[in-house]
Amino acid sequence: MKRTAGELAEYLGAKLEGDAQAAISGVAGPRDARPEDLIYVDAPRNVARAETSAARCVLAQTGTRIAGKNILEVDEPKLAFTKAAALIIGAAAPTGGLHPTAIVSPGARIGIGVFVGPCAVIEEDVEIGAGSIIEAFCYVGYGARIGDQCRLHPRVTLYPGARLGRRVEIHSGAVIGGDGFGYVFGEGRNWKFPQIGSVQIGDDVEIGCNTTIDRGSLDATVIGDDVKIDNLVQVGHNVRIGAHSVIASQTGISGSCTIGERVMLGGQAGLAEHCTIEDGAIVGGQGGVLPGKTVRAGQIMWGTPVRPLERFKEQHARVARLPELAERVRKLEQEKNRK
């Protein structure tokens, strides 16, 4: 949607230096930007790139000057750019209606403006809130609840009883509410522990492609508001994830872990069962948290098993020197043997 620099400045609470009538119809990086694209500068080293860009309008920190550009001054250019992009380009979405090939149970309750795409299946007692989008080949099981303005991309599966809040976006191939991995060994075989709990997902959550979130065994698996989960993440049964946490690709979270608010888990992090990650903690990429361990609030942990970042860096540096140290030891042994 085309906007003017003045309109955008008002929306963002920015101070405008330049032409308030300058048109903005898209967003881009400095190199590929067209004249009507908005770009941003978040560090002095990027000013030169902005000066040579074709874009006429730039989001920049207060006090930044860029020759020949209309500047929208803000405290956090990247955040402002993100908000501006949502306003200008939005997200392409189909309009409301049920595709002729969709299978929708007569007992499902479908809100105003809902779109259900080709070959999607909506089972009995499902509730879908106003303005939600259920794309092609999705499956929504018996008794599931989907809040207002949610979006399920193609081939998402919601098992029976799953609960989604408002404005939840789930990308292709994700499976929400499958059975957890719980067995009890006895009498010479593995007996499956009951997996009859639910999955409860809060508002403004985004879940990436091919991620799986298991239902609780007897209770619920709970994902808090504004949690962002990348592609190919496994969330086990009875896990609880606090609001605003961010989890990167290929992370595996075992059953009954508790993750606080504003936690960050790097790619390929692994959490064994019954771990606790307190508020604001960070577990770096490929970090391994042992069973039952607690990572305290605000700690930055790395390695396997995880340890404080400074200790990890010190140990890593020493390990990198092992070939050199081994050579020194070999030479000392040779000198000793000559005597």
N, C-alpha and C positions, 0 to 999 in steps of 0.2 A: 504494500500500500504506500503510495507516494505521500511524503510529508515534507514540510519545510524545516529549515534549520531552527527557526523560531519556535515552531510547534514542538520539535524534539527537545529543545532547550527547556521549554516549560514542563514537558513530561518528565524530564530527568532532573529538574531543579538545577540546571547548568547555567553558567554565565556565558553568554554568546559574545564573541568578538568577531564581527563580520556581518555579512548579509543575511538578515532574518528570512528573506524570501528564497534563499538558495534551496533548490529541490533536492530531496534525498529519497531514492526509491529502492535502495539495496544496501547490503553490507559486503565488505570484502577485505582481503589483505592488501597492503599498499602496492605490491607489485602488480596485481591483477585488477585493481580497482578501476572502474569507469568514473567519469565525472560526477554522476549522481550517486555513487556509492559512498557510504560512511566508513571511515577507517579509524583506528585508535593508536595512540602512542602512550606507552606506560613506562618509558625510560628514556633519558636524554640520548642514549646511543641510537635510538630509533628515529630521531628527528630528521636526519638526512634522508632516510627512506621515505618518510612522509612528504618531504619537500619535493621529491622527484615523482611522487605518485600523481596519477591523473585525478584522483579524488579531490573534490573542492572542500569537503567538510571533514574535520578531524576532531575526535574526542581526545583530550589531553589533560594532564594535570594542571592545576591552577598555576598561572604564571608562565606557562610554556608559550613560546612564540615560534610560529612556523610561517615562513614567508609565502605569501600568496594564497593562504588558506583561511577558511572560516573555522574558527576554533570554538568548540564547546568545552568550557573548562569545568572539570569535575575532580573530586578527590581520588576516585578509583576508576580510571578509564576502562579497564577490562570489564568490571562489573556493569558500568554504564553501557558499554557496547553490547553486553549480553541482553540487557533490558531493552535497548534500542532495537536489536535484531528481532526480538519477540514481537515488538510493536510493528516493525516495518514489514517483515516477511511472514510472520506467523507460522502456522503449520498447515500444509495442504490436507484437507479432510473431505471425505464424501459428505453429501447432504443426507438428511434423515430419510428413513424408509427401510423396508424389509425386501431384500432381494428375493425374486421368485423361487430361487433354488434353496434358500435358507429354510431350515426345519426348526420352527418355533412352537413349543408346546402351548396348547391353549391355556394352561395354567400359569404361564410365565407372565410377569407384570413388567411391561415395557414402557419406559417414561417418554415424555414428549421429546421429539427430535432425535430419537435413537436411530442409528444406522446399523443394520445387520447384513453382512456381506454374503457373497456367494458361498453356498454349501456349509455355512456355519450351522451349528446345532445348539439350540437353547433348550435345556431340559425343563421338566416340571418344577414349579415353585421357585424359579429363578426370578430375581428382581434386578432390573437394570435402570439406573438413574438417568435423568434427563440429559440429553446431549451426548451420551456416550456412543462410542464407535466400536463395533465388533466386526473385525474384518474377516476376509475369506478363510474358510476351513477352521475357524476357531471352534472349540468345544467348551460349553459352560454347563457344568454338571448340576444335578438335582440340588435345589436349595441354596445355590450360590447367590451372593449379593454383590452387586457392582454399583458403586456410588455415581454421582453426577459427573459428567464430563471426563469419564475415563476413556482410555483407548487401548484396545487389544489389537496388536498387529497380526498379520496372517499366521495361522497355525499355533496360536496360544491355546493351552489347555488349562482350564480351571476345574479341578476335581470337585465333587459334591461338597457343599458346605463352605467353600472358600469365601472370605469376606474381603472386599476391596473398599477403601475409603473413596474420597473424591479426588478427581484429577490424577488418578493413577495411570501410568503408561507402562505397558508390558510389551516387549519386543518379541519378534518372531521366534517360535520354537520353545519359548519358556513353558515350564510345567509347574503349576502352583497347586500344592496339596496332595502330591503323591505320598505313598507310605514311607515312613522313616525306616532306617536300617537298624531294626532292633530284634534280637534273638536271644533266647535262653537255651543253653545246652544242657540236656539231661536225657537220661534213658537212651543214650547212644545216638542222639540226633539233635538238630537245632529246631527249637520250637519258636514260632513267630510270636513276639510280644504284641499285644493289641495295638493297632495304629488307628485309633478312633477319634483323635483330637481334631483340631481345626487349624486353619491359617488365617490370621487376622492382619491385614495390611492397612496402614494409616493413610492419611491424605498426602498428596503431592509426592508419592513414591515413584521412582522409575526403575525398571528391572530390565536388564539386557537380554540379548538373544541367547537362547539355549541355557539359560539359568534355571536351576531347579530349587524349589523351596518345599521341603517336606512338611506334611501336617504333623501336629503333635501326637505323641503316643496316646496319652490320656487327657492332656490339657491342650494348650494352644501354642503354636509357633507364632511369634508376634514381631512384626516389622513396624517400627515407629514412623511418625510423620517425617517427610522430606528425606528419607533414606534413599541413597542412590547406589544401585548395585549394577556392576558391569556385566559383560557377557561371560558365560561359562563359569558361573559361580555355583557352588553347592552349599545350601543352607540346610543343616540337618534338623531332625525333629526336636521340638521343645526349645529351640533357640529363641532368644529375645534380643532384638537389636534396637537400641535407643535412637531417638530423633536426630536427624541431620548427619548421621554417620555415612561414610563413603567407603565402598568395598570394590577393589579393582579385580580385574579378570583372573580367572582360574584359582581364586581363593576357595579353600575348602573349610567349612565350619562344621565341626562334629556336633552330635546331639547334646542338648542341655547346656550349651555355652550361653553366657550372658555378656552382651556387648553394650556398653553405655552410650551416652549421647556424644556426638561430635567425634567419634572414633574414626580413624583412618586405617584401613588394612591394604597394604600394597599387593601387587600382583603375585599370585602363587603363594600367598601366605597360607599357612596351615594351622588350624586350631584343633587340638585334640579335645576329647569329651570333657565337659564340666569346667572349661576355662572361664575366667572372668576377665574382661577387658574394661577397665573403668573409664569414666568420662574423659574425653580429650586425649586419650592415649593414641600412639601411632605404632603399628607393627609394620616394619619395612618389607619390601618385596622378598619372597621366599623365606620369610621369617617363620620359624616353627615354635609353636607354644605347646608345651608338654601338658599331659592330662592334669586337670585340677589346678593349674598354675593361675595366679592372679597377676595381671599387669596393672600397676597402680596408675591412678589418674595423672594425666599429663606426661607420662613417661614416653620416650622415643626408644623403641626396642628393635633390634636387628639380629639376624643370624639364626642358626639352629643348633641347640635351643636358643631362644631369644635371650639377649642380654642388652644392657644399656648401650646406646649407640657409641659413646666414647670408648667403652671397653671393647666393643666389637671392632672398631677401627684400629685400635691398638693391637689387638690380637691378629687381625687380618694383615696388618703391616708386618708383624713378626713372621707369620706363616709365609708371606711372600719372600722373605729373606732366607727361608730354610735351605734352598740350594746353595746360596753363598755360605751359610754357616756350615753346611755339610762338607763343602770343599775345604773350609778352614780346618775342620776337625780331621779330615783325611790327611791334610798336610802335616798337622801336628802329630798324628799317629805315625806318619812316615819318618818325621824327624826323631821321634822317640825311639822307633825301631832301629835307627842307624846308630844310636848311642850304645 
